[in-house]
Amino acid sequence: MLVSITFDVEHDCPPYLTTTRGMEEGLPKLLDLMAEKKVRATFFFTAEMAKRFPELVKRVIDEGHELGSHNYNHERLDKLTKDEGERAIVKSLEVLREFGDVVSFRAPNLQFPSYYYDILAKNGILVDSSKATYKGYREGVRFFGDVLEVPASTTSSVIRLPWKVQKLVHARLKEPRVYFAHPWEFVPMQREKIRWDCKFNTGDKAIELLEMLIDHYRRQGAEFLTMRDYYEVYQKLKRE
């Protein structure tokens, strides 16, 4: 069984807020949990957050996780022209690659016009995780040209549902099970003026539920993969 834990590292709950409590409080808690559980995750950073919190980027890399791009400052690619989108992607990679190798990408809001695959490939990206099965994508893990698509399985709020409810969701997912969340979900957001689905069970309860998710898959003998791991697995299958 293949499972991935991924995080979209951005300012708090865009476009509603501009604060960075998720970076200051949430991300350190997540890294502590990943270390305790010995799970390697993929962290898709916006370049803007990487510039403002370089010590957290370094910690992600030093602790064996994968660093990916979440664009420059959370620009939605479907709201930009193709040239504007390419410039944002290139700028993000220039910043992030100052910290280490970056071969994975996830578009903000999982909005990813397919003509960007060629742009990613041209800029050294091997794996994209911008499509989502819960949004109707049905092609599974596959190559689009030279870029491997590894779709997200559920929206991030699923992992904050009561455990008895979310267990039903997990049981219906097909492999690989690719989960994502945001650091801001792991700080209390109940008093913020944001959508209800963005604030229920945030804070310590979200940490508790993520721990339960990891333990659930550990009991089933699951293997936790980063996005780059998938590329190596599927490249090998492609050659065979």
SERO-4910 file (N, C-alpha, C, O; in steps of 0.05 Angstrom, whole numbers):
BEGIN
 pado doro    nc1    nc2    nc3   cac1   cac2   cac3    cc1    cc2    cc3    oc1    oc2    oc3
  Met    A     17    -24      0      0      0      0     18     25      0     35     28     17
  Leu    A     12     43    -19     28     67    -21     12     92    -12    -11     96    -20
  Val    A     24    107      6     11    131     18     31    154     17     55    150     21
  Ser    A     21    178     13     38    202     14     24    223     31      0    228     29
  Ile    A     41    236     48     32    259     64     46    283     51     71    284     51
  Thr    A     31    302     42     43    326     30     31    351     42      8    350     53
  Phe    A     46    373     41     37    398     53     42    421     33     63    423     21
  Asp    A     21    437     30     23    461     14     30    484     33     14    493     49
  Val    A     55    494     31     66    513     51     62    541     40     76    549     21
  Glu    A     44    556     52     36    582     42     28    600     66     28    591     89
  His    A     21    625     60     11    642     82    -17    631     90    -28    614     76
  Asp    A    -27    642    112    -52    630    123    -76    634    105    -83    656     97
  Cys    A    -88    611     98   -114    609     85   -118    630     63   -137    646     64
  Pro    A   -102    629     42   -107    648     19   -133    640      6   -140    617      4
  Pro    A   -148    661     -4   -142    689     -6   -153    705     18   -152    730     17
  Tyr    A   -162    692     39   -176    706     60   -157    722     79   -164    743     89
  Leu    A   -134    710     85   -115    722    105    -88    727     92    -81    717     71
  Thr    A    -72    743    106    -45    748     98    -25    742    120     -1    747    118
  Thr    A    -35    731    142    -18    725    165     -1    700    160     -5    686    140
  Thr    A     17    694    179     35    671    175     37    654    200     58    644    207
  Arg    A     15    651    215     15    635    239     21    606    232     34    592    248
  Gly    A     12    597    209     18    569    201     48    564    199     58    543    206
  Met    A     63    584    189     92    582    187    105    583    215    123    567    221
  Glu    A     96    601    231    109    606    257    102    584    277    119    576    293
  Glu    A     78    574    276     69    555    297     63    527    285     70    507    297
  Gly    A     49    527    262     40    501    251     61    484    239     62    460    245
  Leu    A     78    495    223     99    479    209    118    466    229    125    443    225
  Pro    A    128    480    249    146    466    268    132    442    282    145    422    286
  Lys    A    106    445    288     91    422    300     90    399    280     93    376    288
  Leu    A     85    405    255     84    384    235    111    369    232    112    345    230
  Leu    A    132    385    232    159    373    229    165    355    254    177    334    251
  Asp    A    157    365    277    160    348    301    145    322    299    156    301    306
  Leu    A    120    323    289    104    299    286    116    280    265    118    256    270
  Met    A    125    291    243    137    274    222    163    260    232    168    237    226
  Ala    A    178    275    249    202    263    260    195    241    280    208    219    280
  Glu    A    175    246    296    166    225    316    156    200    302    162    178    311
  Lys    A    142    204    280    130    181    266    148    169    244    142    149    232
  Lys    A    171    183    240    191    174    220    178    171    192    181    151    178
  Val    A    163    192    185    151    194    158    164    217    142    167    239    152
  Arg    A    172    210    118    183    230    100    160    241     83    145    226     72
  Ala    A    158    268     83    136    281     69    147    299     47    171    304     46
  Thr    A    129    308     30    136    329     10    123    355     18     99    357     23
  Phe    A    140    376     20    131    403     28    133    421      3    155    428     -6
  Phe    A    110    428     -8    109    446    -31    108    475    -20     87    485    -11
  Phe    A    131    489    -21    133    516    -11    127    537    -32    136    533    -55
  Thr    A    113    558    -25    114    582    -42    141    594    -38    152    593    -16
  Ala    A    152    607    -59    178    619    -56    177    642    -36    197    647    -22
  Glu    A    155    655    -34    152    678    -15    156    668     13    169    681     29
  Met    A    143    646     20    146    635     48    175    625     52    186    627     74
  Ala    A    187    614     32    215    604     34    233    628     40    252    625     56
  Lys    A    229    650     26    246    674     31    242    685     59    261    694     71
  Arg    A    218    684     69    212    695     95    219    677    118    225    686    141
  Phe    A    220    651    113    225    631    134    246    611    125    241    587    124
  Pro    A    270    621    118    291    602    107    299    580    127    306    559    118
  Glu    A    297    586    153    305    566    172    286    542    171    295    519    177
  Leu    A    261    546    164    242    524    162    247    507    137    244    483    137
  Val    A    254    521    115    262    506     91    286    488     97    286    465     89
  Lys    A    305    499    110    329    484    117    323    460    135    334    438    132
  Arg    A    305    465    153    297    442    171    283    420    155    288    397    160
  Val    A    265    428    137    252    408    120    273    390    106    270    366    106
  Ile    A    292    403     94    313    388     79    330    372     97    336    348     92
  Asp    A    339    384    119    357    371    138    344    346    150    358    327    157
  Glu    A    318    346    153    304    324    165    295    303    145    279    285    152
  Gly    A    304    305    120    300    284    100    275    286     84    268    267     70
  His    A    261    309     85    237    312     70    243    323     42    265    331     36
  Glu    A    223    322     25    226    333     -2    216    362     -3    195    368      7
  Leu    A    231    379    -16    223    407    -21    212    409    -50    225    402    -69
  Gly    A    187    418    -52    175    423    -78    166    452    -81    167    467    -61
  Ser    A    156    459   -104    147    486   -110    116    488   -109    103    471   -120
  His    A    107    509    -97     78    516    -96     74    543   -109     57    559   -100
  Asn    A     90    548   -129     91    574   -144    104    596   -127    113    591   -105
  Tyr    A    105    620   -138    120    641   -125    106    652   -100    117    652    -78
  Asn    A     82    663   -104     67    674    -82     37    665    -83     19    681    -80
  His    A     34    639    -88      7    627    -89    -10    638   -112    -34    641   -110
  Glu    A      3    644   -135    -12    654   -158    -27    630   -171    -15    609   -176
  Arg    A    -52    634   -176    -68    613   -190    -61    613   -220    -64    634   -233
  Leu    A    -53    591   -230    -44    590   -258    -67    594   -277    -63    603   -299
  Asp    A    -91    586   -269   -114    590   -287   -123    619   -289   -140    626   -306
  Lys    A   -112    636   -272   -119    665   -272    -97    681   -287   -100    705   -289
  Leu    A    -76    668   -295    -53    682   -309    -52    674   -338    -63    653   -346
  Thr    A    -40    691   -354    -33    682   -381    -12    660   -379      2    658   -359
  Lys    A     -8    646   -401     12    625   -401     40    636   -395     56    625   -380
  Asp    A     46    659   -407     72    672   -403     75    681   -374     97    678   -362
  Glu    A     54    693   -362     55    702   -334     59    678   -316     75    679   -297
  Gly    A     45    656   -322     48    632   -305     76    621   -307     87    612   -286
  Glu    A     87    620   -331    114    610   -333    134    627   -318    152    616   -305
  Arg    A    131    653   -319    149    671   -304    147    665   -274    167    665   -260
  Ala    A    123    661   -264    119    656   -235    132    629   -227    145    628   -206
  Ile    A    129    609   -244    141    583   -238    171    585   -238    184    575   -220
  Val    A    182    598   -258    212    601   -260    223    616   -236    243    609   -225
  Lys    A    209    638   -229    218    654   -205    217    637   -180    235    639   -163
  Ser    A    197    621   -177    195    604   -153    218    584   -152    230    580   -131
  Leu    A    224    573   -175    246    553   -175    273    566   -170    291    553   -158
  Glu    A    277    590   -180    302    604   -175    307    608   -145    329    604   -135
  Val    A    285    615   -131    288    619   -102    291    592    -87    310    589    -71
  Leu    A    274    573    -93    275    547    -78    300    531    -83    310    518    -65
  Arg    A    311    533   -107    335    517   -113    360    529   -101    381    517   -102
  Glu    A    357    552    -88    379    562    -72    383    544    -47    404    544    -35
  Phe    A    361    530    -39    362    513    -15    369    484    -22    381    471     -5
  Gly    A    362    475    -45    367    448    -52    353    440    -78    341    457    -91
  Asp    A    355    414    -85    343    404   -110    312    406   -108    301    399    -88
  Val    A    299    415   -129    270    416   -131    261    404   -157    267    414   -179
  Val    A    246    382   -155    237    368   -179    207    363   -179    196    351   -197
  Ser    A    193    374   -159    164    369   -157    149    396   -155    160    416   -145
  Phe    A    124    396   -165    108    421   -166     79    414   -159     69    393   -166
  Arg    A     66    433   -145     37    432   -142     26    460   -146     35    479   -133
  Ala    A      6    463   -163     -6    489   -169    -24    497   -146    -39    481   -135
  Pro    A    -24    523   -139    -42    533   -119    -71    528   -127    -79    529   -150
  Asn    A    -87    521   -107   -116    514   -110   -120    491   -130   -142    486   -139
  Leu    A    -99    476   -135   -100    453   -153   -113    461   -180   -129    446   -192
  Gln    A   -106    485   -189   -115    495   -215    -91    494   -235    -73    510   -232
  Phe    A    -92    475   -254    -69    470   -270    -76    464   -299    -81    441   -306
  Pro    A    -78    485   -316    -82    480   -344    -60    461   -355    -37    465   -349
  Ser    A    -68    442   -371    -50    421   -379    -27    430   -397     -7    415   -400
  Tyr    A    -29    454   -409     -6    463   -425     18    470   -408     39    476   -419
  Tyr    A     15    470   -382     38    475   -365     57    451   -361     79    454   -351
  Tyr    A     48    428   -369     66    405   -367     92    409   -382    114    403   -372
  Asp    A     91    420   -406    115    426   -422    132    446   -408    157    444   -409
  Ile    A    120    466   -396    135    487   -382    150    475   -358    173    481   -353
  Leu    A    136    457   -343    149    444   -320    173    427   -330    195    429   -318
  Ala    A    169    412   -351    190    395   -361    214    412   -370    237    405   -364
  Lys    A    209    434   -383    230    451   -393    247    463   -370    270    469   -373
  Asn    A    234    464   -346    248    476   -323    256    455   -302    260    461   -279
  Gly    A    259    430   -311    271    410   -294    252    397   -274    262    384   -255
  Ile    A    226    401   -276    207    388   -258    200    360   -269    194    357   -292
  Leu    A    202    341   -251    197    313   -259    169    303   -251    158    286   -264
  Val    A    159    314   -229    133    305   -218    114    328   -212    123    349   -201
  Asp    A     89    326   -221     69    345   -215     48    331   -197     42    308   -201
  Ser    A     36    347   -179     14    336   -162     -8    357   -160    -17    365   -139
  Ser    A    -16    367   -184    -35    389   -185    -63    380   -193    -82    395   -190
  Lys    A    -66    356   -203    -92    345   -209   -103    332   -184    -88    326   -165
  Ala    A   -129    327   -184   -142    315   -160   -164    296   -168   -182    304   -184
  Thr    A   -163    272   -157   -185    253   -163   -211    262   -153   -232    257   -165
  Tyr    A   -211    277   -130   -237    286   -119   -249    309   -135   -271    317   -131
  Lys    A   -233    320   -154   -243    341   -172   -249    330   -200   -254    345   -219
  Gly    A   -249    303   -202   -257    291   -227   -235    280   -245   -240    268   -266
  Tyr    A   -209    283   -236   -188    272   -252   -189    241   -249   -190    231   -227
  Arg    A   -188    227   -272   -192    198   -272   -169    182   -285   -172    158   -289
  Glu    A   -147    195   -292   -127    182   -308   -105    169   -290    -87    156   -301
  Gly    A   -107    171   -264    -88    158   -247    -60    170   -249    -56    191   -260
  Val    A    -40    155   -239    -12    163   -241     -3    157   -269     -4    134   -278
  Arg    A      6    177   -283     15    172   -311     33    195   -320     33    217   -308
  Phe    A     49    190   -341     66    210   -352     51    227   -372     36    217   -389
  Phe    A     55    253   -370     47    272   -391     72    283   -403     85    301   -392
  Gly    A     80    271   -425    107    277   -436    128    267   -416    128    243   -410
  Asp    A    145    285   -407    166    277   -388    159    281   -359    175    275   -341
  Val    A    135    291   -354    127    297   -326    107    276   -316     87    270   -329
  Leu    A    113    264   -293     95    245   -280     74    260   -264     81    276   -246
  Glu    A     49    254   -269     27    265   -253     20    246   -231     13    222   -236
  Val    A     21    255   -206     12    240   -182    -10    255   -169     -5    274   -153
  Pro    A    -35    249   -175    -57    266   -166    -63    264   -136    -57    243   -123
  Ala    A    -73    286   -125    -82    286    -97   -108    270    -95   -125    270   -114
  Ser    A   -112    256    -73   -135    238    -70   -159    252    -57   -182    246    -64
  Thr    A   -155    270    -38   -177    282    -23   -170    312    -19   -147    320    -20
  Thr    A   -191    327    -13   -187    355     -4   -175    355     24   -178    335     39
  Ser    A   -161    376     31   -146    376     56   -164    374     81   -156    363    101
  Ser    A   -189    384     79   -206    384    103   -215    355    111   -224    351    133
  Val    A   -211    336     93   -219    308    100   -204    298    124   -215    284    141
  Ile    A   -178    305    127   -162    295    149   -169    309    175   -158    302    196
  Arg    A   -188    328    175   -197    341    200   -225    331    207   -236    341    227
  Leu    A   -237    314    191   -263    303    198   -260    285    223   -239    275    228
  Pro    A   -282    281    238   -281    261    260   -271    235    249   -277    226    227
  Trp    A   -255    221    266   -241    197    256   -260    176    245   -254    164    225
  Lys    A   -282    171    258   -301    151    249   -311    157    221   -317    139    205
  Val    A   -314    183    215   -324    191    189   -302    189    168   -306    177    146
  Gln    A   -278    199    174   -257    199    154   -247    171    147   -238    166    125
  Lys    A   -249    152    167   -241    125    161   -257    113    138   -246     97    122
  Leu    A   -282    121    135   -299    112    113   -288    122     86   -289    109     66
  Val    A   -278    147     87   -267    159     63   -241    144     55   -237    137     32
  His    A   -223    140     75   -198    127     69   -202    100     56   -187     92     38
  Ala    A   -221     85     66   -226     58     57   -234     57     27   -231     36     14
  Arg    A   -245     79     17   -254     79    -11   -234     90    -31   -238     89    -55
  Leu    A   -211    100    -21   -192    111    -39   -176     90    -53   -170     69    -42
  Lys    A   -168     96    -78   -151     79    -93   -122     87    -89   -116    110    -82
  Glu    A   -103     68    -93    -75     75    -91    -65     90   -115    -76     87   -137
  Pro    A    -45    106   -111    -33    114    -85    -51    134    -71    -65    151    -84
  Arg    A    -52    133    -45    -68    152    -30    -51    176    -23    -32    175     -8
  Val    A    -57    199    -36    -41    223    -33    -57    244    -18    -77    255    -28
  Tyr    A    -49    249      6    -62    269     24    -47    295     23    -22    296     20
  Phe    A    -62    317     27    -48    342     30    -62    359     51    -86    357     56
  Ala    A    -46    376     64    -56    395     84    -39    420     83    -20    422     67
  His    A    -46    440     99    -31    465    100    -22    470    129    -37    464    147
  Pro    A      1    482    133      9    488    160    -11    504    176    -13    500    201
  Trp    A    -26    522    163    -45    539    178    -68    522    190    -82    532    208
  Glu    A    -73    498    179    -94    482    191    -87    471    218   -104    461    233
  Phe    A    -62    473    226    -52    462    251    -48    483    272    -35    478    293
  Val    A    -60    506    268    -62    527    288    -92    534    290   -107    530    270
  Pro    A   -102    543    313   -131    548    316   -140    571    298   -130    593    300
  Met    A   -159    564    280   -169    584    261   -199    590    266   -211    604    249
  Gln    A   -210    580    288   -239    582    292   -249    611    293   -272    616    286
  Arg    A   -233    630    302   -242    657    304   -237    674    279   -245    697    278
  Glu    A   -225    662    259   -219    677    235   -243    679    217   -261    662    218
  Lys    A   -244    700    201   -266    704    182   -260    690    156   -254    702    136
  Ile    A   -263    664    157   -257    647    134   -280    626    131   -297    625    149
  Arg    A   -280    611    110   -301    591    106   -301    571    129   -280    565    140
  Trp    A   -325    560    135   -328    541    157   -310    517    152   -297    507    171
  Asp    A   -309    507    128   -293    482    123   -263    487    126   -248    468    128
  Cys    A   -255    512    127   -226    518    131   -219    521    161   -196    524    167
  Lys    A   -239    521    179   -232    525    206   -241    504    226   -233    505    249
  Phe    A   -258    485    218   -266    465    238   -243    446    244   -227    439    227
  Asn    A   -241    439    269   -220    420    279   -192    429    272   -174    412    269
  Thr    A   -187    455    270   -160    465    266   -146    466    293   -158    464    314
  Gly    A   -119    468    292   -103    470    316    -94    442    325    -89    425    309
  Asp    A    -93    438    351    -83    413    362    -99    389    354    -89    367    351
  Lys    A   -125    393    350   -142    371    341   -134    361    314   -134    337    309
  Ala    A   -125    379    296   -115    371    270    -90    354    272    -86    335    258
  Ile    A    -72    362    290    -48    346    295    -55    318    305    -44    298    295
  Glu    A    -74    317    324    -82    291    334    -94    273    312    -88    249    311
  Leu    A   -110    285    295   -123    269    273   -102    261    252   -104    238    242
  Leu    A    -83    277    246    -62    270    227    -45    247    239    -38    228    224
  Glu    A    -40    248    265    -25    226    278    -41    200    276    -30    178    271
  Met    A    -68    201    279    -85    178    277    -84    167    248    -84    142    244
  Leu    A    -83    185    229    -82    176    200    -56    161    195    -56    139    183
  Ile    A    -34    171    204     -8    158    200     -8    131    214      1    111    202
  Asp    A    -17    130    239    -18    105    254    -36     84    240    -30     61    240
  His    A    -58     93    229    -76     76    215    -63     62    192    -66     38    188
  Tyr    A    -47     77    176    -33     64    154     -9     48    162     -2     28    150
  Arg    A      4     57    184     26     41    194     17     13    201     30     -7    196
  Arg    A     -6     11    214    -17    -15    222    -23    -33    198    -23    -57    200
  Gln    A    -27    -20    175    -33    -36    150     -7    -41    134     -8    -53    112
  Gly    A     16    -33    145     41    -38    131     46    -20    107     60    -28     89
  Ala    A     34      3    107     36     21     84     65     32     82     80     34    102
  Glu    A     72     38     57     98     51     51     92     81     45     76     87     28
  Phe    A    106     98     59    102    127     55    122    137     35    147    135     39
  Leu    A    113    149     13    130    158     -9    129    189    -12    108    201     -7
  Thr    A    151    200    -20    151    228    -28    144    229    -58    143    208    -71
  Met    A    140    252    -69    134    255    -97    157    245   -114    153    231   -135
  Arg    A    181    251   -106    205    242   -121    206    211   -121    215    200   -141
  Asp    A    199    199    -99    199    170    -98    181    158   -120    189    138   -133
  Tyr    A    158    170   -125    141    160   -146    154    161   -174    152    142   -190
  Tyr    A    169    182   -178    182    184   -204    202    161   -208    203    150   -230
  Glu    A    217    155   -188    236    133   -190    222    106   -194    231     90   -210
  Val    A    199    102   -180    184     77   -183    173     75   -212    175     54   -224
  Tyr    A    161     96   -222    147     95   -247    167     96   -271    161     86   -292
  Gln    A    190    109   -267    210    108   -288    220     80   -292    225     71   -314
  Lys    A    223     66   -270    232     38   -271    211     21   -285    218      4   -302
  Leu    A    186     25   -279    164     10   -293    163     16   -322    158     -1   -339
  Lys    A    169     42   -329    168     51   -357    190     37   -373    186     29   -396
  Arg    A    214     34   -360    236     21   -374    231     -9   -378    240    -21   -398
  Glu    A    216    -21   -360    210    -50   -362    188    -55   -382    181    -78   -386
***
